[in-house]
Amino acid sequence: MDFLGNISLRLVGLLVTVGTLAAVYFFAIKPATDTANNAFHSISGPLRQAERQAARAQRQLQHNATGGSTSSKISLNKLQKCISGAGNEAKLLQRCAKRFGP
């Protein structure tokens, strides 16, 4: 009989532990990961848009540079330097596209 009492006590302890862990997950861990995911998604959209704008501007400048215009070649070089310096910074890429784009 004492053996059965220990099993039920251990079972209650296990259920309390599982309940505590579930509460910590739903009230602390899950909201934090959701917030991080939302932050990532809110940044990745403008970053992709800036990359597309910079690529479009670079293609336009390359197209213009093949015409032999010296100013277009200079602008192309400046755009390439600006993009390489910007890295993955969305605001900097957008600034490069606006400054040196078509």
C-alpha positions, 0 to 999 in steps of 0.5 A, a space after each residue: 500500500 505504501 508503494 501505491 502511495 508513492 506512485 500516486 505522489 510521483 504522478 501528481 508531481 509529474 503532472 504539476 511539473 508538466 503543467 508548470 512547464 506548459 505555463 512557462 512555454 505559453 506565457 513566456 517563451 511563445 510570446 517572445 518567439 512570436 515577437 522575434 518572428 514578427 520583427 524579422 518579417 517586418 524587416 525582410 519585406 523592405 529589405 527585399 524591396 530595397 534589393 530589387 530597387 538597387 538591382 533595377 537601378 544597377 541594370 539601368 545604369 549598366 544598360 546606359 553605360 553600354 552606350 558609352 556615356 562617361 557619366 553613366 559609367 561613373 554613376 554605375 561605379 558609384 552605385 556598385 560601391 554604395 551597394 557593396 558598402 550598404 551590405 544588408 541594410 535596407 535603408 542604405 540600399 534604398 538610399 543608394 537606389 534613390 541617389 544613383 538610380 535612374 
